[in-house]
């Protein structure tokens, strides 16, 4: 299977480098052919070392046709791009317009499966939200709606607060769950599991750390 990952590193967002490497390495270790879009030249070596074929491109500059050309021939598109708190303008451009662009490009390229890493709706609850955070949650919600309205076979994954602790391979995944934390490594492993289970589609899945093995948790999502 050939997977296409849209990943963009924005200023001060070193955590996205960790995220990209974890997901790419796990996919590559299972025999997936991974293409990863990146913006900065120095990211190419990191992605290549993780097992991906790096492709240079800026989602703020690419047209639908140009992005579709890069996606053509792949089975699944995974959208993990984000502004990483770099400001309202970039959030709108990447998390919002970037997602719209990628959805349109996937449809044009014939990539029927599309996975979006979104935001847990309870993120920031109990705190005084900033204007930037309120805008981020609004844009994420609209991006979810954009994908749901598309013709693609979509899955939206909403992880809780991301941590750098080692993954356990055990999660709590369902349509609605209490808010919590989740290691990045386990989010990546869950995405791999979703990619390898094409019968799981048209679902919005919330994800935190838990006591159930990832493969078992995903099989439960097929219960309906």
N, C-alpha and C positions, 0 to 999 in steps of 0.2 A: 504494500500500500504506500502511496506517495502522499505525504502530508505537507501542507503549505502553512507556515506560521508567519503571521504579521506581527513583528516585534519592533518597537521603536524605543530607543534610549534617549531620554530627555535630561537636561541639566540636573545634576546632583542626584539622579535616580539610579544609584548603583544597585539597588535592590532588583531592578529590572534585569540587570545582567545576570544576577543569580537565578532569577526566574527563568530566563531564556535557556541558560545552561542546563538547569535541572530537567526541564521539559524535553529539550532536544536530546540530551543524553539518554533519558529513559526511552524515548521513541526509537532512537538509533539502536539501543541495546536489544530491542525487540524486533529488529529487522525492518523498521520503517525507513523509507527514504524521505528525508526532511529538507525542505527548502525554507530558508528564513530570510525575510526582508529586514534590512537594517539601513540606518541613515548614515552613521559615522564610519569612515574607513577602518578605524581601529577595532570596530566591532566584528569585522569579518573574521579575523584570526580566532577570536573567542568562540564564535559560532562554529567555525570549521573544526576547531579542536573538540567541540562538543558533539560533532558528528553531522552537522548540517551543511548543506550547500548554501553559502551566503549569497544573497542577491542584493545589490545596492539599490536603494530607492527611498524617496521621501514621500510619505503619504499626503503631505501638504502640496506636493508638486505634481504628482502623478495624475493622469486622466483615468477615467474608467477603462478606456480601451487599453491604455498602457499597463494598467494593473491586471486587467483580464489576460493580457498576453503572458504576464508572468505567472498567473495562476493556472493557465491551460495545462491539462495533462495530470492534474492532481485530483485526489479523491476527497480530501477534506481540507477545509480552511479553518484555522484556529486564530481568532482575533484576541490577542493579549495586549495590544498597543494601548498606551495611555500617556497622558501628560505628566503623571507623577507629581501632581501638586505644583506644577510650574506656572500656574496662573489661569485666570478665567479664559483668556483668549486662546491659549493653547489647549485647554480642556475642550472648548467648543470645537476647535479645529481637528483634534485628534480623536478624542473619545466620542464626539458627536459626528461631525462631517466625515471624519476618517472612517467610522463604521459604516455610514451610508455609502461611501465610495466603495468600500470592500464588499458590501452586500451586492451592490450593482455589478461590480466586477466579477464576483463569483457566479452570479446568474448568467452574465454574458459568456463567461469561460466554460460554463457547463459543470462547475464544481457544485454538486447538489447538496453536500453536507457542510454545515457551517456551525462552529462552536464559538461562543462569546463568553469571555471571562468578564463578569459584570461586578456589581457591588451589592453587598448584603443590605437589605433595606433598613436594618437596625443600626447600621454603622453610625457612630457618633451620638447615639441616644444617651441622654443624661448629661450632655455637654452643651455649652453655648456654641452653636455652629457659626462659623465665619461665613461671609458672603461667598467666598470661594468654594467652601464645602457645600453650601446649599446649591450653588450652581452645578457643582460636580454631580451631586445626587440627582438633580433635575435632568442633566444631560445623559447620565447613565440610564435613567428611566425611559427617556425618549429613545435612546439607542436600543434598549430592549424591545420597545414597541415597534421600532423600525424593522428589526430582524423578524419578529413574530409575524408582521404583515407581509413578509417576503414570500417568495415561492420556494425557498430553500428548506431542506430538512434540518431544522435548527435545534440546538441545545444551548441554554443559557445557564452558566454555572456561577453561583453567587457565594464565594468563599467568605468566611468570617475574617477577623483580623489576622493578617499573615505574620508568621514568626519564622525565625531562622533555626529553630531547634530541629533535631533530626526527626525525620518522618518515622511513624510507627507502622504505617500500612493499615491503620485502623481509623475509621472516620464515622461521623454521623451525617448521613446524606438523605434528604427527603424533600418533599415539596414545600414544607414549612417546618422549621425547627427553631429552638432557642438560639440566640446569638452566642458566639464564642470564638475561640482562636483556632487556627489550623496551620501546621507547618507548610511552607511552600513546597517542600518535597512531596507531601501527601496531596496537595492540589495538583501538582504535575502528574502524579501517579493516577489520580482520579480522571484527569483528562485523557491519559493514555487508555484507561479502561473504557471511557466513553467512546473514544475513537475505534476501539476494537469491538464495540457492541453497537452496531448500526441500528439495531432494533429499538434502542433508546433514542427517541426523538420527540420533538414538540413538547419538551418539558423544561421548566425552570426549576433548577435544583439548588437548594441551599446546602452549604457544606461547612462542617466544623470538625475538630478532632473528636473521636469517639471510641467505641469498643468493638465495632464491626469491621471485619476485613473488607477492603475496598471492593473486591470482586463480589462478595456476598451482598454488600450494600447496593451495588449497581444492579444485581439480579433482582433485588426487591423492587427496584423501580420499574421492572417489567411486569409486576403483579397485576396491573390493570388490563 
